Amino acid sequence: MRSSFARRVAAAFVIVLAQPANAALTGETTLTFDSILAAIGGAANATPVAGGNCPGSGFTGCHYESGMALGTLGDITNPIAHLHGTGGVVGYHNDSPGIYLRVVDGSAFALRRMDFRAPINASNPGSGAEDVWEILGFDTATDPGLTLGDGTNYATRVAYQTVTNGFDGELVLDAAFGNVNAVWVHYKGYPLTPIGKAFDLTLDNIIVAPVSATPVPIPALPVPVLGLLYGALVGCARGARRRHS
């Protein structure tokens, strides 16, 4: 029978190999925005500064909560692009190119659910096939050139979901958002600041989590090698018992 010492060594190997890749999030977390500023102007998709923070601070920086950074995107046509924070929610109106979320250290995460409220108003009255909000997931945490495209065909995009304008409730994200490095929410067709569109999207209770841990497979070893390893473990255990006897 294998000794307790050998069992402990084998268990230690399994524990080390099964650690989640994303150590920034220790478990499922809900972003509540309880401490959010009234305005957020940080370009979360820009190259980070020290510590993974967005360039800028205060109203020109990002909102930080539970290891996550939330801001807008850099827009050369609107240098004062910003989001709104009020009543514990983050809002996207007509003065920024959308909402951008990533982990501060740039690691991967899972986006699971969020409260998504996008009321229809006089400036965006439609609810047809093209009147949708886009949620895009990327395999890179920062991408300064996102606003140069149309929001649907970037090389780093790994997840994509649309939400009909007028949606009001809890939104469950597609399985593809279970492993992303950044998420961008904006109105379809408006990767730049949508001047003249009175959007009133608000997000709350965004639920994120570490990417699920998957044990790393141990390569198969020839039987003679396995026998030598087992013998070595047994020998160590016997030696330890003699020293303590």
PASEBA-1860 file (N, C-alpha, C; in nm, 3 decimals):
! residues 245
1> MRSSFARR> 0.085/-0.120/0.000/0.000/0.000/0.000/0.088/0.125/0.000 ~ 0.050/0.227/-0.072/0.130/0.346/-0.080/0.129/0.419/0.054 ~ 0.246/0.469/0.099/0.257/0.535/0.228/0.183/0.668/0.228 ~ 0.153/0.717/0.350/0.085/0.846/0.361/0.174/0.958/0.308 ~ 0.306/0.943/0.325/0.398/1.044/0.276/0.389/1.053/0.123 ~ 0.387/0.937/0.057/0.379/0.935/-0.088/0.247/0.995/-0.136 ~ 0.138/0.964/-0.062/0.008/1.020/-0.100/0.008/1.171/-0.089 ~ 0.074/1.223/0.016/0.078/1.368/0.035/0.158/1.434/-0.076
9> VAAAFVIV> 0.269/1.373/-0.117/0.349/1.430/-0.225/0.270/1.433/-0.354 ~ 0.202/1.321/-0.387/0.121/1.315/-0.509/0.010/1.418/-0.507 ~ -0.056/1.434/-0.391/-0.164/1.533/-0.380/-0.111/1.674/-0.399 ~ 0.009/1.701/-0.349/0.067/1.834/-0.364/0.089/1.867/-0.511 ~ 0.137/1.767/-0.589/0.156/1.788/-0.731/0.025/1.824/-0.799 ~ -0.084/1.755/-0.766/-0.214/1.780/-0.827/-0.263/1.920/-0.793 ~ -0.247/1.962/-0.667/-0.293/2.093/-0.624/-0.220/2.203/-0.699 ~ -0.089/2.192/-0.712/-0.011/2.293/-0.782/-0.053/2.303/-0.928
17> LAQPANAA> -0.071/2.188/-0.993/-0.104/2.187/-1.135/-0.245/2.237/-1.164 ~ -0.334/2.234/-1.065/-0.473/2.271/-1.088/-0.505/2.415/-1.052 ~ -0.404/2.496/-1.017/-0.430/2.634/-0.980/-0.486/2.712/-1.098 ~ -0.585/2.801/-1.075/-0.639/2.881/-1.185/-0.533/2.976/-1.239 ~ -0.540/3.002/-1.371/-0.442/3.091/-1.433/-0.457/3.234/-1.385 ~ -0.580/3.275/-1.351/-0.606/3.412/-1.310/-0.609/3.421/-1.158 ~ -0.502/3.476/-1.102/-0.493/3.488/-0.957/-0.547/3.621/-0.906 ~ -0.588/3.711/-0.998/-0.636/3.843/-0.957/-0.775/3.835/-0.896
25> LTGETTLT> -0.853/3.739/-0.936/-0.987/3.720/-0.882/-0.989/3.590/-0.804 ~ -1.029/3.596/-0.678/-1.026/3.476/-0.594/-1.157/3.399/-0.598 ~ -1.256/3.455/-0.660/-1.387/3.388/-0.668/-1.485/3.478/-0.739 ~ -1.608/3.432/-0.753/-1.709/3.512/-0.819/-1.730/3.643/-0.745 ~ -1.730/3.754/-0.817/-1.739/3.887/-0.759/-1.845/3.969/-0.829 ~ -1.922/4.045/-0.754/-2.023/4.133/-0.811/-1.976/4.278/-0.800 ~ -1.966/4.346/-0.913/-1.929/4.487/-0.913/-2.056/4.569/-0.890 ~ -2.059/4.641/-0.779/-2.180/4.714/-0.740/-2.171/4.863/-0.765
33> FDSILAAI> -2.052/4.915/-0.789/-2.030/5.057/-0.818/-2.078/5.148/-0.705 ~ -2.070/5.099/-0.583/-2.114/5.180/-0.469/-2.026/5.303/-0.447 ~ -1.899/5.294/-0.489/-1.806/5.406/-0.467/-1.769/5.475/-0.598 ~ -1.851/5.462/-0.699/-1.817/5.516/-0.831/-1.825/5.669/-0.831 ~ -1.735/5.732/-0.908/-1.737/5.877/-0.919/-1.848/5.920/-1.014 ~ -1.882/6.049/-1.009/-1.990/6.100/-1.094/-1.954/6.096/-1.242 ~ -1.824/6.102/-1.274/-1.779/6.094/-1.413/-1.651/6.011/-1.417 ~ -1.635/5.931/-1.523/-1.518/5.845/-1.539/-1.465/5.866/-1.680
41> GGAANATP> -1.344/5.921/-1.689/-1.288/5.952/-1.821/-1.168/5.870/-1.859 ~ -1.135/5.768/-1.782/-1.017/5.688/-1.811/-1.035/5.599/-1.933 ~ -0.933/5.595/-2.019/-0.936/5.507/-2.136/-0.882/5.371/-2.094 ~ -0.973/5.279/-2.060/-0.932/5.149/-2.008/-0.867/5.061/-2.113 ~ -0.887/5.095/-2.241/-0.826/5.015/-2.348/-0.686/5.062/-2.383 ~ -0.641/5.173/-2.323/-0.508/5.227/-2.352/-0.401/5.148/-2.279 ~ -0.277/5.165/-2.320/-0.165/5.099/-2.253/-0.163/5.140/-2.107 ~ -0.164/5.044/-2.013/-0.171/5.079/-1.871/-0.044/5.150/-1.822
49> VAGGNCPG> -0.057/5.216/-1.709/0.058/5.276/-1.641/0.094/5.184/-1.525 ~ 0.175/5.233/-1.432/0.224/5.150/-1.321/0.110/5.080/-1.249 ~ 0.129/4.951/-1.221/0.031/4.874/-1.148/-0.087/4.828/-1.231 ~ -0.085/4.854/-1.361/-0.197/4.814/-1.447/-0.310/4.915/-1.451 ~ -0.291/5.031/-1.387/-0.397/5.131/-1.384/-0.415/5.199/-1.519 ~ -0.532/5.258/-1.538/-0.556/5.339/-1.658/-0.478/5.470/-1.645 ~ -0.436/5.529/-1.756/-0.376/5.662/-1.748/-0.475/5.760/-1.686 ~ -0.424/5.851/-1.604/-0.510/5.950/-1.541/-0.557/5.904/-1.404
57> SGFTGCHY> -0.622/5.994/-1.332/-0.674/5.963/-1.199/-0.798/6.048/-1.173 ~ -0.873/6.008/-1.070/-0.995/6.081/-1.039/-1.091/6.077/-1.158 ~ -1.144/6.193/-1.197/-1.240/6.198/-1.307/-1.178/6.162/-1.442 ~ -1.044/6.172/-1.452/-0.978/6.137/-1.579/-0.925/5.994/-1.576 ~ -0.953/5.921/-1.469/-0.907/5.783/-1.457/-1.022/5.685/-1.469 ~ -0.995/5.561/-1.429/-1.095/5.455/-1.434/-1.157/5.431/-1.296 ~ -1.260/5.352/-1.293/-1.318/5.305/-1.168/-1.256/5.169/-1.138 ~ -1.207/5.153/-1.013/-1.142/5.028/-0.973/-1.224/4.962/-0.862
65> ESGMALGT> -1.250/4.833/-0.881/-1.331/4.761/-0.783/-1.302/4.611/-0.793 ~ -1.263/4.553/-0.680/-1.239/4.408/-0.672/-1.140/4.358/-0.777 ~ -1.036/4.436/-0.801/-0.934/4.396/-0.896/-0.967/4.423/-1.041 ~ -1.083/4.485/-1.068/-1.125/4.515/-1.204/-1.109/4.665/-1.232 ~ -1.083/4.698/-1.357/-1.076/4.838/-1.402/-1.186/4.861/-1.504 ~ -1.268/4.963/-1.482/-1.376/4.996/-1.574/-1.363/5.140/-1.617 ~ -1.368/5.164/-1.747/-1.360/5.298/-1.800/-1.422/5.303/-1.938 ~ -1.385/5.406/-2.014/-1.432/5.416/-2.151/-1.315/5.387/-2.243
73> LGDITNPI> -1.322/5.428/-2.370/-1.215/5.407/-2.465/-1.161/5.541/-2.514 ~ -1.033/5.541/-2.552/-0.976/5.662/-2.607/-1.041/5.695/-2.741 ~ -1.077/5.820/-2.762/-1.144/5.863/-2.884/-1.082/5.995/-2.927 ~ -1.005/5.992/-3.037/-0.935/6.114/-3.079/-1.032/6.222/-3.124 ~ -1.155/6.184/-3.158/-1.253/6.285/-3.199/-1.321/6.350/-3.078 ~ -1.303/6.290/-2.962/-1.367/6.344/-2.841/-1.274/6.323/-2.721 ~ -1.177/6.412/-2.703/-1.078/6.395/-2.595/-1.136/6.400/-2.455 ~ -1.260/6.444/-2.440/-1.321/6.449/-2.306/-1.426/6.339/-2.291
81> AHLHGTGG> -1.414/6.232/-2.369/-1.509/6.120/-2.359/-1.514/6.069/-2.216 ~ -1.634/6.040/-2.167/-1.646/5.994/-2.029/-1.777/5.918/-2.008 ~ -1.778/5.839/-1.902/-1.898/5.768/-1.857/-1.958/5.844/-1.740 ~ -2.072/5.797/-1.693/-2.137/5.860/-1.578/-2.159/5.758/-1.468 ~ -2.137/5.801/-1.346/-2.165/5.716/-1.231/-2.266/5.784/-1.142 ~ -2.372/5.714/-1.114/-2.474/5.772/-1.028/-2.560/5.662/-0.968 ~ -2.593/5.676/-0.842/-2.682/5.580/-0.776/-2.632/5.437/-0.777 ~ -2.500/5.417/-0.781/-2.446/5.282/-0.778/-2.449/5.211/-0.912
89> VVGYHNDS> -2.462/5.285/-1.023/-2.459/5.225/-1.156/-2.361/5.303/-1.242 ~ -2.317/5.241/-1.350/-2.233/5.310/-1.447/-2.316/5.333/-1.571 ~ -2.308/5.455/-1.628/-2.392/5.491/-1.740/-2.313/5.529/-1.864 ~ -2.367/5.494/-1.981/-2.307/5.526/-2.110/-2.408/5.610/-2.187 ~ -2.376/5.737/-2.207/-2.466/5.827/-2.277/-2.408/5.861/-2.415 ~ -2.425/5.981/-2.459/-2.380/6.018/-2.594/-2.246/6.092/-2.591 ~ -2.167/6.069/-2.489/-2.041/6.143/-2.478/-1.920/6.051/-2.460 ~ -1.931/5.927/-2.507/-1.816/5.837/-2.505/-1.841/5.723/-2.602
97> PGIYLRVV> -1.735/5.650/-2.639/-1.752/5.536/-2.731/-1.784/5.404/-2.661 ~ -1.835/5.411/-2.540/-1.879/5.288/-2.475/-1.810/5.259/-2.344 ~ -1.838/5.141/-2.290/-1.788/5.097/-2.160/-1.688/4.983/-2.183 ~ -1.574/4.991/-2.115/-1.466/4.893/-2.133/-1.427/4.839/-1.996 ~ -1.420/4.705/-1.985/-1.393/4.639/-1.858/-1.280/4.539/-1.875 ~ -1.186/4.539/-1.781/-1.076/4.442/-1.781/-1.027/4.422/-1.637 ~ -0.945/4.318/-1.618/-0.881/4.298/-1.489/-0.761/4.393/-1.483 ~ -0.732/4.449/-1.366/-0.624/4.546/-1.354/-0.492/4.487/-1.403
105> DGSAFALR> -0.464/4.360/-1.369/-0.336/4.301/-1.410/-0.340/4.243/-1.551 ~ -0.450/4.259/-1.622/-0.457/4.215/-1.760/-0.489/4.068/-1.781 ~ -0.512/3.994/-1.674/-0.536/3.850/-1.687/-0.678/3.821/-1.736 ~ -0.701/3.695/-1.771/-0.832/3.655/-1.824/-0.935/3.643/-1.712 ~ -1.062/3.656/-1.749/-1.170/3.644/-1.652/-1.295/3.595/-1.723 ~ -1.395/3.562/-1.645/-1.525/3.521/-1.699/-1.627/3.629/-1.666 ~ -1.700/3.675/-1.767/-1.811/3.768/-1.746/-1.939/3.686/-1.754 ~ -2.016/3.685/-1.644/-2.131/3.595/-1.635/-2.266/3.664/-1.652
113> RMDFRAPI> -2.293/3.763/-1.571/-2.424/3.828/-1.576/-2.409/3.975/-1.542 ~ -2.514/4.053/-1.573/-2.517/4.194/-1.535/-2.660/4.245/-1.548 ~ -2.690/4.349/-1.473/-2.816/4.420/-1.490/-2.797/4.519/-1.603 ~ -2.877/4.505/-1.708/-2.859/4.581/-1.833/-2.989/4.657/-1.860 ~ -2.982/4.788/-1.853/-3.103/4.869/-1.875/-3.077/4.968/-1.988 ~ -3.147/4.951/-2.100/-3.125/5.035/-2.218/-3.258/5.088/-2.270 ~ -3.313/5.189/-2.205/-3.445/5.240/-2.246/-3.442/5.305/-2.383 ~ -3.549/5.286/-2.458/-3.565/5.352/-2.587/-3.611/5.495/-2.563
121> NASNPGSG> -3.555/5.589/-2.640/-3.598/5.728/-2.626/-3.608/5.791/-2.765 ~ -3.634/5.918/-2.770/-3.659/5.986/-2.898/-3.538/5.984/-2.990 ~ -3.419/5.977/-2.933/-3.299/5.982/-3.016/-3.261/5.846/-3.074 ~ -3.301/5.740/-3.009/-3.276/5.605/-3.064/-3.406/5.525/-3.050 ~ -3.505/5.556/-3.135/-3.640/5.502/-3.117/-3.660/5.359/-3.164 ~ -3.567/5.305/-3.244/-3.592/5.176/-3.305/-3.569/5.058/-3.213 ~ -3.622/4.944/-3.253/-3.598/4.819/-3.182/-3.586/4.704/-3.283 ~ -3.537/4.738/-3.402/-3.522/4.637/-3.507/-3.389/4.565/-3.501
129> AEDVWEIL> -3.357/4.494/-3.610/-3.238/4.410/-3.613/-3.110/4.489/-3.595 ~ -3.107/4.613/-3.643/-2.986/4.694/-3.633/-2.986/4.783/-3.509 ~ -3.096/4.787/-3.438/-3.104/4.871/-3.319/-3.068/4.787/-3.198 ~ -2.939/4.758/-3.186/-2.892/4.669/-3.081/-2.765/4.725/-3.017 ~ -2.743/4.677/-2.898/-2.617/4.703/-2.828/-2.525/4.584/-2.853 ~ -2.398/4.612/-2.868/-2.299/4.508/-2.890/-2.215/4.489/-2.765 ~ -2.190/4.364/-2.729/-2.098/4.330/-2.622/-1.989/4.243/-2.686 ~ -1.867/4.291/-2.682/-1.756/4.222/-2.746/-1.654/4.181/-2.642
137> GFDTATDP> -1.608/4.057/-2.651/-1.501/4.009/-2.564/-1.374/3.990/-2.644 ~ -1.260/4.027/-2.586/-1.132/4.021/-2.656/-1.032/3.936/-2.580 ~ -0.932/3.884/-2.654/-0.830/3.803/-2.589/-0.706/3.883/-2.553 ~ -0.716/4.015/-2.558/-0.611/4.104/-2.508/-0.676/4.205/-2.415 ~ -0.605/4.240/-2.308/-0.664/4.331/-2.209/-0.669/4.475/-2.259 ~ -0.571/4.516/-2.335/-0.567/4.654/-2.383/-0.551/4.654/-2.535 ~ -0.622/4.745/-2.600/-0.619/4.755/-2.745/-0.654/4.899/-2.782 ~ -0.553/4.986/-2.793/-0.578/5.128/-2.818/-0.648/5.157/-2.950
145> GLTLGDGT> -0.649/5.065/-3.046/-0.706/5.095/-3.177/-0.849/5.050/-3.197 ~ -0.919/5.012/-3.094/-1.053/4.957/-3.112/-1.150/5.054/-3.178 ~ -1.145/5.180/-3.146/-1.243/5.274/-3.200/-1.220/5.304/-3.348 ~ -1.115/5.249/-3.406/-1.090/5.271/-3.548/-1.169/5.175/-3.636 ~ -1.232/5.073/-3.577/-1.308/4.975/-3.654/-1.457/4.994/-3.637 ~ -1.533/4.895/-3.688/-1.678/4.906/-3.682/-1.739/4.826/-3.568 ~ -1.655/4.764/-3.485/-1.705/4.696/-3.367/-1.746/4.553/-3.386 ~ -1.726/4.495/-3.505/-1.774/4.359/-3.524/-1.671/4.260/-3.577
153> NYATRVAY> -1.557/4.304/-3.623/-1.466/4.209/-3.688/-1.319/4.231/-3.652 ~ -1.291/4.247/-3.526/-1.154/4.263/-3.482/-1.086/4.127/-3.467 ~ -0.956/4.125/-3.496/-0.882/3.998/-3.491/-0.876/3.941/-3.350 ~ -0.878/4.026/-3.250/-0.865/3.978/-3.112/-1.000/3.947/-3.048 ~ -1.108/3.957/-3.124/-1.241/3.930/-3.068/-1.263/3.780/-3.055 ~ -1.304/3.737/-2.935/-1.329/3.594/-2.911/-1.472/3.569/-2.863 ~ -1.548/3.675/-2.836/-1.686/3.660/-2.790/-1.768/3.777/-2.842 ~ -1.895/3.750/-2.875/-1.979/3.855/-2.931/-2.125/3.825/-2.898
161> QTVTNGFD> -2.196/3.929/-2.853/-2.337/3.913/-2.819/-2.407/4.046/-2.841 ~ -2.529/4.043/-2.889/-2.606/4.166/-2.906/-2.724/4.166/-2.809 ~ -2.768/4.287/-2.775/-2.881/4.306/-2.685/-2.976/4.404/-2.751 ~ -3.100/4.367/-2.768/-3.197/4.453/-2.833/-3.218/4.581/-2.754 ~ -3.223/4.692/-2.826/-3.249/4.820/-2.761/-3.384/4.813/-2.690 ~ -3.388/4.863/-2.567/-3.508/4.855/-2.487/-3.502/4.746/-2.381 ~ -3.397/4.662/-2.384/-3.384/4.555/-2.284/-3.371/4.615/-2.145 ~ -3.438/4.553/-2.050/-3.434/4.601/-1.911/-3.445/4.480/-1.819
169> GELVLDAA> -3.332/4.433/-1.766/-3.335/4.317/-1.677/-3.197/4.257/-1.661 ~ -3.193/4.137/-1.606/-3.065/4.068/-1.589/-3.025/4.002/-1.721 ~ -2.906/4.029/-1.765/-2.855/3.974/-1.890/-2.753/3.865/-1.858 ~ -2.775/3.746/-1.912/-2.682/3.634/-1.896/-2.593/3.630/-2.020 ~ -2.463/3.629/-2.001/-2.370/3.632/-2.112/-2.351/3.493/-2.172 ~ -2.320/3.490/-2.301/-2.293/3.365/-2.371/-2.170/3.296/-2.311 ~ -2.161/3.164/-2.335/-2.051/3.085/-2.280/-1.915/3.137/-2.325 ~ -1.907/3.196/-2.444/-1.779/3.245/-2.495/-1.718/3.352/-2.405
177> FGNVNAVW> -1.800/3.419/-2.325/-1.748/3.521/-2.233/-1.689/3.459/-2.107 ~ -1.680/3.327/-2.103/-1.618/3.260/-1.990/-1.467/3.267/-1.988 ~ -1.408/3.321/-2.095/-1.262/3.335/-2.099/-1.226/3.451/-2.190 ~ -1.225/3.570/-2.132/-1.193/3.692/-2.207/-1.095/3.775/-2.125 ~ -1.027/3.867/-2.192/-0.935/3.957/-2.123/-0.987/4.100/-2.115 ~ -1.089/4.130/-2.194/-1.152/4.262/-2.190/-1.289/4.253/-2.254 ~ -1.378/4.343/-2.213/-1.515/4.348/-2.267/-1.549/4.492/-2.301 ~ -1.610/4.510/-2.417/-1.651/4.642/-2.463/-1.801/4.640/-2.492
185> VHYKGYPL> -1.874/4.736/-2.435/-2.018/4.750/-2.458/-2.042/4.883/-2.529 ~ -2.109/4.880/-2.644/-2.143/5.005/-2.712/-2.260/4.981/-2.807 ~ -2.315/5.090/-2.859/-2.428/5.079/-2.951/-2.376/5.046/-3.090 ~ -2.442/4.954/-3.160/-2.395/4.908/-3.290/-2.385/5.023/-3.389 ~ -2.271/5.026/-3.459/-2.249/5.129/-3.559/-2.187/5.255/-3.505 ~ -2.158/5.258/-3.374/-2.102/5.379/-3.313/-1.979/5.345/-3.230 ~ -1.869/5.303/-3.295/-1.747/5.278/-3.219/-1.684/5.406/-3.168 ~ -1.718/5.520/-3.231/-1.673/5.650/-3.182/-1.786/5.713/-3.101
193> TPIGKAFD> -1.754/5.821/-3.032/-1.855/5.890/-2.953/-1.975/5.926/-3.041 ~ -2.094/5.878/-3.006/-2.213/5.899/-3.091/-2.278/6.034/-3.067 ~ -2.212/6.139/-3.114/-2.266/6.274/-3.094/-2.408/6.281/-3.152 ~ -2.499/6.336/-3.074/-2.636/6.353/-3.119/-2.728/6.238/-3.084 ~ -2.673/6.129/-3.024/-2.756/6.016/-2.983/-2.769/6.018/-2.830 ~ -2.888/6.027/-2.783/-2.910/6.039/-2.638/-2.925/5.902/-2.573 ~ -2.820/5.821/-2.581/-2.823/5.690/-2.517/-2.836/5.706/-2.366 ~ -2.893/5.607/-2.303/-2.908/5.613/-2.158/-2.889/5.475/-2.098
201> LTLDNIIV> -2.787/5.402/-2.146/-2.759/5.268/-2.095/-2.699/5.276/-1.956 ~ -2.747/5.192/-1.864/-2.685/5.180/-1.733/-2.661/5.033/-1.702 ~ -2.547/5.004/-1.642/-2.510/4.869/-1.601/-2.490/4.865/-1.451 ~ -2.526/4.754/-1.390/-2.509/4.736/-1.247/-2.493/4.587/-1.219 ~ -2.440/4.557/-1.101/-2.426/4.417/-1.056/-2.361/4.330/-1.163 ~ -2.246/4.375/-1.212/-2.172/4.297/-1.311/-2.100/4.184/-1.238 ~ -2.128/4.062/-1.275/-2.073/3.945/-1.207/-1.958/3.888/-1.290 ~ -1.839/3.887/-1.229/-1.719/3.834/-1.293/-1.660/3.725/-1.205
209> APVSATPV> -1.576/3.643/-1.263/-1.515/3.533/-1.188/-1.385/3.493/-1.256 ~ -1.299/3.420/-1.184/-1.178/3.368/-1.249/-1.216/3.267/-1.356 ~ -1.128/3.252/-1.453/-1.148/3.147/-1.553/-1.138/3.013/-1.481 ~ -1.228/2.920/-1.512/-1.232/2.791/-1.442/-1.098/2.721/-1.451 ~ -1.055/2.668/-1.336/-0.929/2.597/-1.331/-0.943/2.460/-1.397 ~ -0.848/2.425/-1.478/-0.845/2.294/-1.542/-0.714/2.226/-1.507 ~ -0.717/2.112/-1.444/-0.592/2.044/-1.409/-0.506/2.021/-1.534 ~ -0.378/2.048/-1.520/-0.285/2.027/-1.631/-0.257/1.878/-1.643
217> PIPALPVP> -0.279/1.818/-1.760/-0.255/1.674/-1.773/-0.108/1.639/-1.755 ~ -0.082/1.532/-1.680/0.054/1.486/-1.660/0.087/1.387/-1.771 ~ 0.197/1.410/-1.845/0.231/1.320/-1.954/0.247/1.176/-1.905 ~ 0.202/1.082/-1.986/0.215/0.941/-1.951/0.362/0.902/-1.948 ~ 0.402/0.828/-1.845/0.539/0.782/-1.832/0.545/0.632/-1.849 ~ 0.657/0.579/-1.902/0.671/0.434/-1.914/0.659/0.367/-1.779 ~ 0.609/0.244/-1.777/0.591/0.171/-1.652/0.720/0.161/-1.570 ~ 0.836/0.133/-1.630/0.959/0.126/-1.549/0.988/0.257/-1.477
225> VLGLLYGA> 0.963/0.371/-1.546/0.989/0.501/-1.482/0.893/0.522/-1.366 ~ 0.765/0.488/-1.386/0.668/0.502/-1.277/0.710/0.417/-1.158 ~ 0.761/0.297/-1.185/0.806/0.211/-1.077/0.922/0.272/-1.000 ~ 1.016/0.334/-1.072/1.129/0.399/-1.004/1.082/0.516/-0.918 ~ 0.987/0.595/-0.972/0.937/0.708/-0.894/0.866/0.662/-0.768 ~ 0.783/0.557/-0.783/0.712/0.504/-0.668/0.810/0.449/-0.565 ~ 0.913/0.378/-0.612/1.013/0.325/-0.520/1.085/0.436/-0.445 ~ 1.116/0.545/-0.515/1.184/0.656/-0.450/1.097/0.717/-0.341
233> LVGCARGA> 0.965/0.732/-0.369/0.875/0.788/-0.269/0.865/0.696/-0.148 ~ 0.856/0.566/-0.172/0.848/0.472/-0.061/0.975/0.476/0.020 ~ 1.091/0.484/-0.048/1.218/0.491/0.024/1.226/0.615/0.112 ~ 1.179/0.727/0.059/1.180/0.851/0.139/1.092/0.836/0.262 ~ 0.976/0.774/0.244/0.886/0.754/0.357/0.950/0.665/0.464 ~ 1.015/0.554/0.422/1.079/0.465/0.519/1.192/0.536/0.592 ~ 1.269/0.618/0.515/1.377/0.691/0.579/1.326/0.788/0.683 ~ 1.213/0.853/0.650/1.156/0.949/0.745/1.107/0.880/0.870
241> RRRHS> 1.051/0.757/0.856/1.004/0.683/0.975/1.121/0.641/1.064 ~ 1.235/0.600/1.000/1.351/0.557/1.080/1.407/0.675/1.160 ~ 1.409/0.793/1.097/1.465/0.908/1.169/1.377/0.949/1.287 ~ 1.249/0.919/1.280/1.159/0.957/1.389/1.129/0.843/1.484 ~ 1.193/0.725/1.462/1.168/0.610/1.550/1.267/0.609/1.667
END
